[in-house]
């Protein structure tokens, strides 16, 4: 019979016990918004697919980017 691991103990003052900071609301995108992506560069939103994804025109190609995307920001 395998041994069960003991429950983890709470250590006061541990940096891992800190609550998360204030929650940042996700960016809202609309058609024709300009965005910048770390890999693809400057682009313009063509289609918004709800809160799930965006279709963005980066000039040389159209890309579908899933949301949220940490590498992309709205200008």
C-alpha positions in Angstrom: 0.0 0.0 0.0 1.6 3.4 -1.0 2.2 5.9 1.7 0.2 9.1 1.5 2.3 12.3 1.5 1.7 14.5 4.5 -0.2 17.7 3.9 1.9 20.8 3.3 2.3 23.0 6.2 1.8 26.8 6.1 4.9 28.8 6.7 4.3 32.3 8.0 6.3 34.9 6.0 6.9 32.6 3.0 7.0 34.7 -0.3 4.8 32.0 -1.9 1.9 32.8 0.5 1.4 36.3 -0.8 -2.0 36.9 -2.4 -1.9 37.9 -6.1 -1.8 41.6 -6.9 -4.8 43.5 -8.1 -6.4 41.7 -11.1 -5.8 43.6 -14.4 -8.9 43.5 -16.6 -8.2 41.9 -20.0 -7.8 44.3 -22.9 -10.9 44.7 -25.1 -10.3 44.8 -28.9 -12.5 46.1 -31.7 -12.2 46.0 -35.4 -9.7 48.5 -36.8 -7.7 48.7 -33.5 -4.0 48.9 -34.0 -1.9 46.3 -32.1 1.7 45.4 -31.7 3.0 41.9 -31.3 6.4 40.9 -30.1 7.0 38.5 -33.0 4.8 39.8 -35.9 5.1 43.5 -35.3 2.5 46.2 -36.0 -1.0 45.1 -37.1 -4.6 46.0 -37.4 -7.5 44.0 -36.0 -9.7 42.7 -38.8 -12.2 40.4 -36.9 -13.0 39.9 -33.2 -14.1 36.4 -32.4 -15.8 37.1 -29.1 -13.4 36.9 -26.2 -11.6 33.9 -27.7 -9.5 35.2 -30.6 -8.7 38.0 -33.1 -7.8 37.9 -36.7 -5.1 40.5 -37.3 -3.6 41.8 -40.5 0.1 42.2 -40.1 0.7 43.5 -43.7 2.3 40.4 -45.1 -0.2 37.9 -43.6 -3.4 37.5 -41.6 -3.0 35.7 -38.3 -5.5 34.3 -35.9 -4.3 35.1 -32.3 -5.9 33.4 -29.3 -6.7 35.6 -26.3 -5.3 36.4 -23.9 -2.0 37.0 -25.5 0.9 38.2 -23.4 3.0 39.1 -26.4 0.5 41.5 -27.8 -0.7 44.9 -26.7 -3.2 47.5 -28.0 -1.9 50.8 -29.2 
